[in-house]
Amino acid sequence: MNGVQLEPAKFVCDFETVLIPAIQGNFPNTRVQGCFFHFCQAVLQKRAVSMILWGRTDFPGNSV
């Protein structure tokens, strides 16, 4: 790779199940950290879906 050696100390990424093992396999000494924004986004989305499935309509952001 043109003599360039990459050894990042940390990767920050979203929580893709394919990406994390790929990073760990190619950069074994690199710490993989999930993005806090994407984590919160996923939690809020799961909560909204759960509330819809249970028939709740009083969750934040609902305009009904």
PyMOL Python script that loads the backbone (N, CA, C, O; Angstrom):
from pymol import cmd

cmd.read_pdbstr("""\
ATOM      1  N   MET A   1       0.834  -1.184   0.000  1.00  0.00           N
ATOM      2  CA  MET A   1       0.000   0.000   0.000  1.00  0.00           C
ATOM      3  C   MET A   1       0.880   1.250   0.000  1.00  0.00           C
ATOM      4  O   MET A   1       0.731   2.104   0.874  1.00  0.00           O
ATOM      5  N   ASN A   2       1.771   1.368  -0.940  1.00  0.00           N
ATOM      6  CA  ASN A   2       2.637   2.532  -1.131  1.00  0.00           C
ATOM      7  C   ASN A   2       3.482   2.882   0.087  1.00  0.00           C
ATOM      8  O   ASN A   2       3.846   4.046   0.258  1.00  0.00           O
ATOM      9  N   GLY A   3       3.795   1.939   0.914  1.00  0.00           N
ATOM     10  CA  GLY A   3       4.644   2.190   2.069  1.00  0.00           C
ATOM     11  C   GLY A   3       3.958   2.908   3.219  1.00  0.00           C
ATOM     12  O   GLY A   3       4.602   3.203   4.226  1.00  0.00           O
ATOM     13  N   VAL A   4       2.695   3.192   3.098  1.00  0.00           N
ATOM     14  CA  VAL A   4       1.958   3.865   4.167  1.00  0.00           C
ATOM     15  C   VAL A   4       1.426   2.810   5.118  1.00  0.00           C
ATOM     16  O   VAL A   4       0.747   1.870   4.706  1.00  0.00           O
ATOM     17  N   GLN A   5       1.739   2.973   6.386  1.00  0.00           N
ATOM     18  CA  GLN A   5       1.284   2.015   7.385  1.00  0.00           C
ATOM     19  C   GLN A   5       0.295   2.712   8.314  1.00  0.00           C
ATOM     20  O   GLN A   5       0.641   3.675   8.997  1.00  0.00           O
ATOM     21  N   LEU A   6      -0.921   2.220   8.329  1.00  0.00           N
ATOM     22  CA  LEU A   6      -1.959   2.806   9.171  1.00  0.00           C
ATOM     23  C   LEU A   6      -2.080   2.026  10.470  1.00  0.00           C
ATOM     24  O   LEU A   6      -2.245   0.806  10.457  1.00  0.00           O
ATOM     25  N   GLU A   7      -1.998   2.723  11.573  1.00  0.00           N
ATOM     26  CA  GLU A   7      -2.196   2.121  12.890  1.00  0.00           C
ATOM     27  C   GLU A   7      -3.002   3.082  13.756  1.00  0.00           C
ATOM     28  O   GLU A   7      -2.469   3.673  14.695  1.00  0.00           O
ATOM     29  N   PRO A   8      -4.284   3.237  13.443  1.00  0.00           N
ATOM     30  CA  PRO A   8      -5.092   4.165  14.241  1.00  0.00           C
ATOM     31  C   PRO A   8      -5.282   3.650  15.664  1.00  0.00           C
ATOM     32  O   PRO A   8      -5.379   2.445  15.895  1.00  0.00           O
ATOM     33  N   ALA A   9      -5.332   4.571  16.599  1.00  0.00           N
ATOM     34  CA  ALA A   9      -5.545   4.195  17.997  1.00  0.00           C
ATOM     35  C   ALA A   9      -7.013   3.863  18.253  1.00  0.00           C
ATOM     36  O   ALA A   9      -7.334   3.015  19.085  1.00  0.00           O
ATOM     37  N   LYS A  10      -7.910   4.554  17.515  1.00  0.00           N
ATOM     38  CA  LYS A  10      -9.337   4.375  17.767  1.00  0.00           C
ATOM     39  C   LYS A  10     -10.131   4.613  16.487  1.00  0.00           C
ATOM     40  O   LYS A  10      -9.813   5.502  15.697  1.00  0.00           O
ATOM     41  N   PHE A  11     -11.173   3.799  16.300  1.00  0.00           N
ATOM     42  CA  PHE A  11     -12.164   3.996  15.246  1.00  0.00           C
ATOM     43  C   PHE A  11     -13.481   4.321  15.922  1.00  0.00           C
ATOM     44  O   PHE A  11     -13.869   3.644  16.875  1.00  0.00           O
ATOM     45  N   VAL A  12     -14.172   5.340  15.450  1.00  0.00           N
ATOM     46  CA  VAL A  12     -15.520   5.642  15.923  1.00  0.00           C
ATOM     47  C   VAL A  12     -16.458   5.411  14.748  1.00  0.00           C
ATOM     48  O   VAL A  12     -16.287   5.996  13.679  1.00  0.00           O
ATOM     49  N   CYS A  13     -17.447   4.554  14.956  1.00  0.00           N
ATOM     50  CA  CYS A  13     -18.376   4.225  13.876  1.00  0.00           C
ATOM     51  C   CYS A  13     -19.755   3.953  14.459  1.00  0.00           C
ATOM     52  O   CYS A  13     -19.927   3.857  15.675  1.00  0.00           O
ATOM     53  N   ASP A  14     -20.739   3.831  13.563  1.00  0.00           N
ATOM     54  CA  ASP A  14     -22.053   3.431  14.047  1.00  0.00           C
ATOM     55  C   ASP A  14     -22.000   1.932  14.362  1.00  0.00           C
ATOM     56  O   ASP A  14     -20.945   1.314  14.222  1.00  0.00           O
ATOM     57  N   PHE A  15     -23.080   1.365  14.768  1.00  0.00           N
ATOM     58  CA  PHE A  15     -23.074  -0.001  15.288  1.00  0.00           C
ATOM     59  C   PHE A  15     -23.387  -1.041  14.216  1.00  0.00           C
ATOM     60  O   PHE A  15     -24.204  -1.934  14.437  1.00  0.00           O
ATOM     61  N   GLU A  16     -22.745  -0.927  13.061  1.00  0.00           N
ATOM     62  CA  GLU A  16     -22.941  -1.911  11.998  1.00  0.00           C
ATOM     63  C   GLU A  16     -22.269  -3.220  12.394  1.00  0.00           C
ATOM     64  O   GLU A  16     -21.091  -3.245  12.751  1.00  0.00           O
ATOM     65  N   THR A  17     -23.028  -4.297  12.328  1.00  0.00           N
ATOM     66  CA  THR A  17     -22.510  -5.589  12.783  1.00  0.00           C
ATOM     67  C   THR A  17     -21.416  -6.137  11.881  1.00  0.00           C
ATOM     68  O   THR A  17     -20.615  -6.960  12.324  1.00  0.00           O
ATOM     69  N   VAL A  18     -21.361  -5.707  10.637  1.00  0.00           N
ATOM     70  CA  VAL A  18     -20.322  -6.182   9.718  1.00  0.00           C
ATOM     71  C   VAL A  18     -19.060  -5.334   9.838  1.00  0.00           C
ATOM     72  O   VAL A  18     -17.951  -5.848   9.693  1.00  0.00           O
ATOM     73  N   LEU A  19     -19.221  -4.055  10.098  1.00  0.00           N
ATOM     74  CA  LEU A  19     -18.088  -3.138  10.114  1.00  0.00           C
ATOM     75  C   LEU A  19     -17.140  -3.380  11.288  1.00  0.00           C
ATOM     76  O   LEU A  19     -15.922  -3.357  11.110  1.00  0.00           O
ATOM     77  N   ILE A  20     -17.675  -3.607  12.464  1.00  0.00           N
ATOM     78  CA  ILE A  20     -16.834  -3.740  13.662  1.00  0.00           C
ATOM     79  C   ILE A  20     -15.867  -4.917  13.564  1.00  0.00           C
ATOM     80  O   ILE A  20     -14.678  -4.722  13.816  1.00  0.00           O
ATOM     81  N   PRO A  21     -16.308  -6.132  13.210  1.00  0.00           N
ATOM     82  CA  PRO A  21     -15.339  -7.226  13.061  1.00  0.00           C
ATOM     83  C   PRO A  21     -14.338  -6.989  11.927  1.00  0.00           C
ATOM     84  O   PRO A  21     -13.195  -7.438  12.007  1.00  0.00           O
ATOM     85  N   ALA A  22     -14.759  -6.288  10.877  1.00  0.00           N
ATOM     86  CA  ALA A  22     -13.837  -5.987   9.779  1.00  0.00           C
ATOM     87  C   ALA A  22     -12.721  -5.063  10.252  1.00  0.00           C
ATOM     88  O   ALA A  22     -11.558  -5.256   9.897  1.00  0.00           O
ATOM     89  N   ILE A  23     -13.072  -4.070  11.047  1.00  0.00           N
ATOM     90  CA  ILE A  23     -12.057  -3.165  11.595  1.00  0.00           C
ATOM     91  C   ILE A  23     -11.130  -3.932  12.526  1.00  0.00           C
ATOM     92  O   ILE A  23      -9.909  -3.795  12.444  1.00  0.00           O
ATOM     93  N   GLN A  24     -11.710  -4.742  13.415  1.00  0.00           N
ATOM     94  CA  GLN A  24     -10.901  -5.507  14.366  1.00  0.00           C
ATOM     95  C   GLN A  24      -9.985  -6.496  13.657  1.00  0.00           C
ATOM     96  O   GLN A  24      -8.869  -6.740  14.117  1.00  0.00           O
ATOM     97  N   GLY A  25     -10.439  -7.067  12.548  1.00  0.00           N
ATOM     98  CA  GLY A  25      -9.614  -8.013  11.807  1.00  0.00           C
ATOM     99  C   GLY A  25      -8.449  -7.357  11.094  1.00  0.00           C
ATOM    100  O   GLY A  25      -7.370  -7.942  11.002  1.00  0.00           O
ATOM    101  N   ASN A  26      -8.651  -6.146  10.587  1.00  0.00           N
ATOM    102  CA  ASN A  26      -7.602  -5.446   9.853  1.00  0.00           C
ATOM    103  C   ASN A  26      -6.708  -4.594  10.742  1.00  0.00           C
ATOM    104  O   ASN A  26      -5.556  -4.331  10.394  1.00  0.00           O
ATOM    105  N   PHE A  27      -7.224  -4.166  11.875  1.00  0.00           N
ATOM    106  CA  PHE A  27      -6.474  -3.332  12.809  1.00  0.00           C
ATOM    107  C   PHE A  27      -6.610  -3.912  14.218  1.00  0.00           C
ATOM    108  O   PHE A  27      -7.360  -3.375  15.033  1.00  0.00           O
ATOM    109  N   PRO A  28      -5.897  -4.998  14.515  1.00  0.00           N
ATOM    110  CA  PRO A  28      -6.097  -5.703  15.789  1.00  0.00           C
ATOM    111  C   PRO A  28      -5.743  -4.882  17.032  1.00  0.00           C
ATOM    112  O   PRO A  28      -6.256  -5.168  18.114  1.00  0.00           O
ATOM    113  N   ASN A  29      -4.893  -3.885  16.905  1.00  0.00           N
ATOM    114  CA  ASN A  29      -4.499  -3.079  18.067  1.00  0.00           C
ATOM    115  C   ASN A  29      -5.306  -1.793  18.186  1.00  0.00           C
ATOM    116  O   ASN A  29      -4.954  -0.908  18.966  1.00  0.00           O
ATOM    117  N   THR A  30      -6.375  -1.687  17.426  1.00  0.00           N
ATOM    118  CA  THR A  30      -7.196  -0.484  17.407  1.00  0.00           C
ATOM    119  C   THR A  30      -8.457  -0.689  18.234  1.00  0.00           C
ATOM    120  O   THR A  30      -9.105  -1.733  18.153  1.00  0.00           O
ATOM    121  N   ARG A  31      -8.796   0.313  19.025  1.00  0.00           N
ATOM    122  CA  ARG A  31     -10.015   0.276  19.826  1.00  0.00           C
ATOM    123  C   ARG A  31     -11.185   0.746  18.965  1.00  0.00           C
ATOM    124  O   ARG A  31     -11.105   1.801  18.336  1.00  0.00           O
ATOM    125  N   VAL A  32     -12.270  -0.026  18.932  1.00  0.00           N
ATOM    126  CA  VAL A  32     -13.468   0.334  18.174  1.00  0.00           C
ATOM    127  C   VAL A  32     -14.504   0.865  19.155  1.00  0.00           C
ATOM    128  O   VAL A  32     -14.862   0.201  20.128  1.00  0.00           O
ATOM    129  N   GLN A  33     -14.972   2.064  18.881  1.00  0.00           N
ATOM    130  CA  GLN A  33     -15.940   2.710  19.765  1.00  0.00           C
ATOM    131  C   GLN A  33     -17.178   3.067  18.958  1.00  0.00           C
ATOM    132  O   GLN A  33     -17.073   3.598  17.852  1.00  0.00           O
ATOM    133  N   GLY A  34     -18.344   2.777  19.507  1.00  0.00           N
ATOM    134  CA  GLY A  34     -19.593   3.131  18.845  1.00  0.00           C
ATOM    135  C   GLY A  34     -19.907   4.603  19.031  1.00  0.00           C
ATOM    136  O   GLY A  34     -19.568   5.199  20.053  1.00  0.00           O
ATOM    137  N   CYS A  35     -20.552   5.177  18.040  1.00  0.00           N
ATOM    138  CA  CYS A  35     -20.933   6.587  18.062  1.00  0.00           C
ATOM    139  C   CYS A  35     -22.126   6.783  19.004  1.00  0.00           C
ATOM    140  O   CYS A  35     -23.150   6.117  18.855  1.00  0.00           O
ATOM    141  N   PHE A  36     -21.994   7.687  19.960  1.00  0.00           N
ATOM    142  CA  PHE A  36     -23.046   7.918  20.945  1.00  0.00           C
ATOM    143  C   PHE A  36     -24.315   8.465  20.289  1.00  0.00           C
ATOM    144  O   PHE A  36     -25.421   8.110  20.696  1.00  0.00           O
ATOM    145  N   PHE A  37     -24.167   9.321  19.283  1.00  0.00           N
ATOM    146  CA  PHE A  37     -25.326   9.859  18.573  1.00  0.00           C
ATOM    147  C   PHE A  37     -26.145   8.741  17.948  1.00  0.00           C
ATOM    148  O   PHE A  37     -27.367   8.707  18.098  1.00  0.00           O
ATOM    149  N   HIS A  38     -25.476   7.818  17.245  1.00  0.00           N
ATOM    150  CA  HIS A  38     -26.185   6.723  16.593  1.00  0.00           C
ATOM    151  C   HIS A  38     -26.799   5.766  17.624  1.00  0.00           C
ATOM    152  O   HIS A  38     -27.864   5.198  17.384  1.00  0.00           O
ATOM    153  N   PHE A  39     -26.137   5.588  18.755  1.00  0.00           N
ATOM    154  CA  PHE A  39     -26.690   4.760  19.823  1.00  0.00           C
ATOM    155  C   PHE A  39     -28.001   5.365  20.337  1.00  0.00           C
ATOM    156  O   PHE A  39     -29.006   4.665  20.459  1.00  0.00           O
ATOM    157  N   CYS A  40     -27.985   6.665  20.635  1.00  0.00           N
ATOM    158  CA  CYS A  40     -29.193   7.331  21.141  1.00  0.00           C
ATOM    159  C   CYS A  40     -30.304   7.310  20.106  1.00  0.00           C
ATOM    160  O   CYS A  40     -31.472   7.119  20.445  1.00  0.00           O
ATOM    161  N   GLN A  41     -29.947   7.504  18.855  1.00  0.00           N
ATOM    162  CA  GLN A  41     -30.934   7.472  17.782  1.00  0.00           C
ATOM    163  C   GLN A  41     -31.610   6.100  17.708  1.00  0.00           C
ATOM    164  O   GLN A  41     -32.826   6.016  17.540  1.00  0.00           O
ATOM    165  N   ALA A  42     -30.834   5.041  17.831  1.00  0.00           N
ATOM    166  CA  ALA A  42     -31.387   3.684  17.779  1.00  0.00           C
ATOM    167  C   ALA A  42     -32.288   3.408  18.982  1.00  0.00           C
ATOM    168  O   ALA A  42     -33.339   2.783  18.838  1.00  0.00           O
ATOM    169  N   VAL A  43     -31.885   3.868  20.162  1.00  0.00           N
ATOM    170  CA  VAL A  43     -32.695   3.666  21.370  1.00  0.00           C
ATOM    171  C   VAL A  43     -34.039   4.378  21.236  1.00  0.00           C
ATOM    172  O   VAL A  43     -35.082   3.801  21.545  1.00  0.00           O
ATOM    173  N   LEU A  44     -34.017   5.622  20.778  1.00  0.00           N
ATOM    174  CA  LEU A  44     -35.268   6.369  20.621  1.00  0.00           C
ATOM    175  C   LEU A  44     -36.167   5.744  19.563  1.00  0.00           C
ATOM    176  O   LEU A  44     -37.388   5.714  19.721  1.00  0.00           O
ATOM    177  N   GLN A  45     -35.575   5.250  18.499  1.00  0.00           N
ATOM    178  CA  GLN A  45     -36.364   4.605  17.452  1.00  0.00           C
ATOM    179  C   GLN A  45     -37.010   3.320  17.968  1.00  0.00           C
ATOM    180  O   GLN A  45     -38.184   3.064  17.704  1.00  0.00           O
ATOM    181  N   LYS A  46     -36.242   2.513  18.704  1.00  0.00           N
ATOM    182  CA  LYS A  46     -36.800   1.275  19.269  1.00  0.00           C
ATOM    183  C   LYS A  46     -37.923   1.592  20.251  1.00  0.00           C
ATOM    184  O   LYS A  46     -38.935   0.893  20.293  1.00  0.00           O
ATOM    185  N   ARG A  47     -37.740   2.643  21.038  1.00  0.00           N
ATOM    186  CA  ARG A  47     -38.757   3.035  22.013  1.00  0.00           C
ATOM    187  C   ARG A  47     -40.038   3.461  21.302  1.00  0.00           C
ATOM    188  O   ARG A  47     -41.132   3.071  21.711  1.00  0.00           O
ATOM    189  N   ALA A  48     -39.912   4.247  20.256  1.00  0.00           N
ATOM    190  CA  ALA A  48     -41.085   4.704  19.513  1.00  0.00           C
ATOM    191  C   ALA A  48     -41.818   3.530  18.880  1.00  0.00           C
ATOM    192  O   ALA A  48     -43.046   3.467  18.931  1.00  0.00           O
ATOM    193  N   VAL A  49     -41.082   2.604  18.287  1.00  0.00           N
ATOM    194  CA  VAL A  49     -41.701   1.428  17.665  1.00  0.00           C
ATOM    195  C   VAL A  49     -42.405   0.592  18.724  1.00  0.00           C
ATOM    196  O   VAL A  49     -43.520   0.120  18.504  1.00  0.00           O
ATOM    197  N   SER A  50     -41.765   0.407  19.860  1.00  0.00           N
ATOM    198  CA  SER A  50     -42.359  -0.369  20.944  1.00  0.00           C
ATOM    199  C   SER A  50     -43.655   0.272  21.433  1.00  0.00           C
ATOM    200  O   SER A  50     -44.646  -0.419  21.670  1.00  0.00           O
ATOM    201  N   MET A  51     -43.642   1.589  21.580  1.00  0.00           N
ATOM    202  CA  MET A  51     -44.838   2.281  22.056  1.00  0.00           C
ATOM    203  C   MET A  51     -45.964   2.187  21.033  1.00  0.00           C
ATOM    204  O   MET A  51     -47.129   2.062  21.409  1.00  0.00           O
ATOM    205  N   ILE A  52     -45.632   2.246  19.747  1.00  0.00           N
ATOM    206  CA  ILE A  52     -46.651   2.109  18.705  1.00  0.00           C
ATOM    207  C   ILE A  52     -47.251   0.709  18.750  1.00  0.00           C
ATOM    208  O   ILE A  52     -48.467   0.544  18.652  1.00  0.00           O
ATOM    209  N   LEU A  53     -46.396  -0.297  18.900  1.00  0.00           N
ATOM    210  CA  LEU A  53     -46.883  -1.673  18.942  1.00  0.00           C
ATOM    211  C   LEU A  53     -47.782  -1.925  20.146  1.00  0.00           C
ATOM    212  O   LEU A  53     -48.693  -2.750  20.080  1.00  0.00           O
ATOM    213  N   TRP A  54     -47.532  -1.223  21.240  1.00  0.00           N
ATOM    214  CA  TRP A  54     -48.348  -1.391  22.443  1.00  0.00           C
ATOM    215  C   TRP A  54     -49.535  -0.437  22.471  1.00  0.00           C
ATOM    216  O   TRP A  54     -50.271  -0.392  23.457  1.00  0.00           O
ATOM    217  N   GLY A  55     -49.727   0.323  21.403  1.00  0.00           N
ATOM    218  CA  GLY A  55     -50.886   1.197  21.312  1.00  0.00           C
ATOM    219  C   GLY A  55     -50.751   2.524  22.016  1.00  0.00           C
ATOM    220  O   GLY A  55     -51.748   3.222  22.202  1.00  0.00           O
ATOM    221  N   ARG A  56     -49.560   2.893  22.410  1.00  0.00           N
ATOM    222  CA  ARG A  56     -49.349   4.176  23.081  1.00  0.00           C
ATOM    223  C   ARG A  56     -49.142   5.256  22.031  1.00  0.00           C
ATOM    224  O   ARG A  56     -48.470   5.026  21.025  1.00  0.00           O
ATOM    225  N   THR A  57     -49.704   6.413  22.254  1.00  0.00           N
ATOM    226  CA  THR A  57     -49.541   7.516  21.310  1.00  0.00           C
ATOM    227  C   THR A  57     -49.013   8.772  21.989  1.00  0.00           C
ATOM    228  O   THR A  57     -48.960   9.834  21.369  1.00  0.00           O
ATOM    229  N   ASP A  58     -48.622   8.665  23.250  1.00  0.00           N
ATOM    230  CA  ASP A  58     -48.205   9.850  23.999  1.00  0.00           C
ATOM    231  C   ASP A  58     -46.689   9.986  24.106  1.00  0.00           C
ATOM    232  O   ASP A  58     -46.184  10.541  25.082  1.00  0.00           O
ATOM    233  N   PHE A  59     -45.961   9.484  23.112  1.00  0.00           N
ATOM    234  CA  PHE A  59     -44.514   9.610  23.174  1.00  0.00           C
ATOM    235  C   PHE A  59     -44.084  10.940  22.573  1.00  0.00           C
ATOM    236  O   PHE A  59     -44.794  11.495  21.735  1.00  0.00           O
ATOM    237  N   PRO A  60     -42.932  11.460  22.986  1.00  0.00           N
ATOM    238  CA  PRO A  60     -42.463  12.764  22.495  1.00  0.00           C
ATOM    239  C   PRO A  60     -42.328  12.769  20.978  1.00  0.00           C
ATOM    240  O   PRO A  60     -41.880  11.790  20.380  1.00  0.00           O
ATOM    241  N   GLY A  61     -42.715  13.868  20.371  1.00  0.00           N
ATOM    242  CA  GLY A  61     -42.607  14.003  18.931  1.00  0.00           C
ATOM    243  C   GLY A  61     -43.848  13.569  18.181  1.00  0.00           C
ATOM    244  O   GLY A  61     -43.920  13.724  16.962  1.00  0.00           O
ATOM    245  N   ASN A  62     -44.825  13.027  18.889  1.00  0.00           N
ATOM    246  CA  ASN A  62     -46.059  12.599  18.238  1.00  0.00           C
ATOM    247  C   ASN A  62     -46.985  13.805  18.129  1.00  0.00           C
ATOM    248  O   ASN A  62     -47.260  14.467  19.131  1.00  0.00           O
ATOM    249  N   SER A  63     -47.461  14.094  16.940  1.00  0.00           N
ATOM    250  CA  SER A  63     -48.298  15.273  16.735  1.00  0.00           C
ATOM    251  C   SER A  63     -49.790  14.969  16.809  1.00  0.00           C
ATOM    252  O   SER A  63     -50.605  15.834  16.489  1.00  0.00           O
ATOM    253  N   VAL A  64     -50.160  13.774  17.220  1.00  0.00           N
ATOM    254  CA  VAL A  64     -51.575  13.396  17.295  1.00  0.00           C
ATOM    255  C   VAL A  64     -52.205  13.995  18.527  1.00  0.00           C
ATOM    256  O   VAL A  64     -53.394  13.794  18.772  1.00  0.00           O
TER     257      VAL A  64
END
""", "prot")
cmd.dss("prot")
cmd.show_as("cartoon", "prot")
cmd.util.cbc("prot")
cmd.orient("prot")
